Amino acid sequence: MAEKLEFARFPTPDGENGWWESLPPAAPVRQVVSGKQYDWVVIGGGITGLCAARRLAELAPDASIALLEADRIGRSTAGRNSGFFVDLPHDISSESYSHSVEADQADVRFQRHGIDYVRTLVQQHGIDCDWRDDGKFHAAVSRKGEAALQHFADGLERIGEDFKWLDQAAIGRVTGSGFYHRAIFTPGCSTVQPAALMRGLATSMPANVQVFEMSPVRDITSQPDGHVLRLDGGQIRARRIILCTNAYAASFGLQHNGLLPVYTFASLTRVMTAQEVQQLGGQVSWALIPADPMGTTVRRLSTNRICVRNHFAFRPGVSVSAADLARAKRLHQRSFDRRFPMLPGVELQYTWGGALCLSANNGVLFGKRENNIYQAIGCNGLGLSRGSTSGKLIAEFALGQDSSLLRQVQEIPLPRPLPPRPLMDIAVSTAIWAKEKAAGTEL
Ligand SMILES: Cc1cc2nc3c(=O)[nH]c(=O)nc-3n(C[C@H](O)[C@H](O)[C@H](O)COP(=O)(O)OP(=O)(O)OC[C@H]3O[C@@H](n4cnc5c(N)ncnc54)[C@H](O)[C@@H]3O)c2cc1C
């Protein structure tokens, strides 16, 4: 009997993605042509889908593979983030951080696997995306933030990872800002211009992968001999499918799958003048994560722009309003002014939002669904590194491979069931509000 999978959520503009807007114009869109048939179709051209399609092509060079993206590759979420390929456990203030040395070390291995995979591709194909292996700073402003840093340092010591403490003067010499009181430097994080990376990964695909943009899949009808994918201009057929649609896969009501689309927002300044660069001081490029996870992430870019990210909002429809963006911009401006009082005239040129795909227990959807479709969904905030690994692994899994990392990802639980709406909306939004309030000056 034919089974149907319908897609309910699709990307919307959600502000102007500064990473995308500040790149040279993209090549013209190539849309999928109705009536074609492929051995594999990967749905979703974020980091997970890009790595899944690439790995399929590496392992099955004779297979025909189509990668379908509803938006432009690099303009959607994977090209909207702060560009940190994080190698270490992330939520440093969480009670569960470092609950088990083995679990944390396994997470680090998992994340580094993806980072190494993508770094190699960037090098092999000369992808121009400002890839940097310069590490990151975790910085604190308040006593509470400093306590979170100490907790982080204790965890890093337990798992045998390198780090270095910086006092206020030392972190000031890096950032040019006197705002931060203390910081920890960890060397293993890579940073990137995310829109440039996604575009580069798409344009350097092996010859047996065809990449199609502005090609949203509306539904899939599965039959024993394959699948029919309905698109706006017709339909195509696929023998096998991999879903990498992250937050867009969230479903609620009776069909709920435990995925929580939570937006976060970023802004990019205009290019600073030579005089402003001098007023700021510090290093030409650095990347900083707040001690409190609800605080403000900041990057200074070699293009003389500054990127700030903060604020979360639960948006089950996976889109945000003009009011959401205006509020985010106000918060970004306040955070920017606190950190960079020496740059009073540097405006935020672009502000945008993008959806993380969280779950209450850091669960993921990885493996094979009932209708014979594979999936790697649920970035839980660390999508660049974890999505790279999961995308690569889902292709290996679908082609019958086995590895310790594959067994590791299969042990991650499914997303925990959530209370029904509107109870869930109230619970998630209240938790975000309370945590943001508690972040205080770290925001
Ligand atoms: C402001 C911000 C800052 C962030 N900072 C970081 C960071 O520094 N480091 C980090 O690791 N993560 C960060 N993230 C999270 C990171 O962007 C995500 O974890 C990552 O994009 C997940 O990758 P993905 O490929 O799994 O999903 P996505 O990037 O969401 O890709 C899914 C793709 O599927 C497409 N799609 C959905 N439905 C369909 C359909 N029916 N047909 C065709 N295509 C479809 C979507 O358009 C989308 O491009 C940040 C996110 C935001 C918004």
The ligand as an SDF file (V2000), in Angstrom:
LIG
                    3D

 53 58  0  0  0  0  0  0  0  0999 V2000
   21.7750   32.6630   14.2860 C   0  0  0  0  0  0  0  0  0  0  0  0
   22.2470   31.2470   14.4210 C   0  0  0  0  0  0  0  0  0  0  0  0
   23.5040   30.9680   14.9290 C   0  0  0  0  0  0  0  0  0  0  0  0
   23.9470   29.6410   15.0050 C   0  0  0  0  0  0  0  0  0  0  0  0
   25.2550   29.4140   15.3390 N   0  0  0  0  0  0  0  0  0  0  0  0
   25.7570   28.1650   15.2400 C   0  0  0  0  0  0  0  0  0  0  0  0
   27.1410   27.9250   15.3840 C   0  0  0  0  0  0  0  0  0  0  0  0
   27.9390   28.8480   15.5300 O   0  0  0  0  0  0  0  0  0  0  0  0
   27.5730   26.6380   15.3060 N   0  0  0  0  0  0  0  0  0  0  0  0
   26.7130   25.5980   15.0710 C   0  0  0  0  0  0  0  0  0  0  0  0
   27.1510   24.4450   15.0370 O   0  0  0  0  0  0  0  0  0  0  0  0
   25.4090   25.8150   14.8670 N   0  0  0  0  0  0  0  0  0  0  0  0
   24.9110   27.0640   14.9200 C   0  0  0  0  0  0  0  0  0  0  0  0
   23.5990   27.2810   14.6470 N   0  0  0  0  0  0  0  0  0  0  0  0
   22.7660   26.1320   14.3040 C   0  0  0  0  0  0  0  0  0  0  0  0
   23.0530   25.6340   12.8820 C   0  0  0  0  0  0  0  0  0  0  0  0
   22.8190   26.6180   11.9230 O   0  0  0  0  0  0  0  0  0  0  0  0
   22.1670   24.4300   12.6210 C   0  0  0  0  0  0  0  0  0  0  0  0
   22.4220   23.5140   13.6460 O   0  0  0  0  0  0  0  0  0  0  0  0
   22.4780   23.8120   11.2690 C   0  0  0  0  0  0  0  0  0  0  0  0
   22.0770   24.6700   10.2520 O   0  0  0  0  0  0  0  0  0  0  0  0
   21.7950   22.4580   11.1500 C   0  0  0  0  0  0  0  0  0  0  0  0
   22.0950   21.9550    9.8820 O   0  0  0  0  0  0  0  0  0  0  0  0
   21.1150   20.9800    9.1130 P   0  0  0  0  0  0  0  0  0  0  0  0
   21.6590   20.7780    7.7680 O   0  0  0  0  0  0  0  0  0  0  0  0
   20.8590   19.7890    9.9480 O   0  0  0  0  0  0  0  0  0  0  0  0
   19.7420   21.7650    9.0460 O   0  0  0  0  0  0  0  0  0  0  0  0
   19.3860   23.0970    8.2440 P   0  0  0  0  0  0  0  0  0  0  0  0
   20.5660   23.9630    8.1400 O   0  0  0  0  0  0  0  0  0  0  0  0
   18.1620   23.6540    8.8900 O   0  0  0  0  0  0  0  0  0  0  0  0
   19.0480   22.5650    6.8080 O   0  0  0  0  0  0  0  0  0  0  0  0
   17.8120   21.9800    6.5020 C   0  0  0  0  0  0  0  0  0  0  0  0
   17.4880   22.4080    5.0900 C   0  0  0  0  0  0  0  0  0  0  0  0
   16.3480   21.6950    4.6310 O   0  0  0  0  0  0  0  0  0  0  0  0
   15.6450   22.5430    3.7380 C   0  0  0  0  0  0  0  0  0  0  0  0
   14.2940   22.0170    3.6250 N   0  0  0  0  0  0  0  0  0  0  0  0
   13.3740   21.9140    4.6150 C   0  0  0  0  0  0  0  0  0  0  0  0
   12.2480   21.3370    4.1330 N   0  0  0  0  0  0  0  0  0  0  0  0
   12.4730   21.0560    2.8240 C   0  0  0  0  0  0  0  0  0  0  0  0
   11.6880   20.4460    1.7910 C   0  0  0  0  0  0  0  0  0  0  0  0
   10.4590   20.0030    2.0320 N   0  0  0  0  0  0  0  0  0  0  0  0
   12.2350   20.3310    0.5540 N   0  0  0  0  0  0  0  0  0  0  0  0
   13.5060   20.7770    0.3170 C   0  0  0  0  0  0  0  0  0  0  0  0
   14.2860   21.3450    1.2590 N   0  0  0  0  0  0  0  0  0  0  0  0
   13.7800   21.4910    2.5020 C   0  0  0  0  0  0  0  0  0  0  0  0
   15.7220   23.8990    4.4210 C   0  0  0  0  0  0  0  0  0  0  0  0
   15.5140   24.9720    3.5510 O   0  0  0  0  0  0  0  0  0  0  0  0
   17.1510   23.8850    5.0000 C   0  0  0  0  0  0  0  0  0  0  0  0
   18.0790   24.5090    4.1500 O   0  0  0  0  0  0  0  0  0  0  0  0
   23.1030   28.5870   14.6160 C   0  0  0  0  0  0  0  0  0  0  0  0
   21.8310   28.8600   14.1130 C   0  0  0  0  0  0  0  0  0  0  0  0
   21.4110   30.1710   14.0140 C   0  0  0  0  0  0  0  0  0  0  0  0
   20.0550   30.4470   13.4460 C   0  0  0  0  0  0  0  0  0  0  0  0
  1  2  1  0
  2  3  1  0
  2 52  2  0
  3  4  2  0
  4  5  1  0
  4 50  1  0
  5  6  2  0
  6  7  1  0
  6 13  1  0
  7  8  2  0
  7  9  1  0
  9 10  1  0
 10 11  2  0
 10 12  1  0
 12 13  2  0
 13 14  1  0
 14 15  1  0
 14 50  1  0
 15 16  1  0
 16 17  1  0
 16 18  1  0
 18 19  1  0
 18 20  1  0
 20 21  1  0
 20 22  1  0
 22 23  1  0
 23 24  1  0
 24 25  2  0
 24 26  1  0
 24 27  1  0
 27 28  1  0
 28 29  2  0
 28 30  1  0
 28 31  1  0
 31 32  1  0
 32 33  1  0
 33 34  1  0
 33 48  1  0
 34 35  1  0
 35 36  1  0
 35 46  1  0
 36 37  1  0
 36 45  1  0
 37 38  2  0
 38 39  1  0
 39 40  1  0
 39 45  2  0
 40 41  1  0
 40 42  2  0
 42 43  1  0
 43 44  2  0
 44 45  1  0
 46 47  1  0
 46 48  1  0
 48 49  1  0
 50 51  2  0
 51 52  1  0
 52 53  1  0
M  END
$$$$
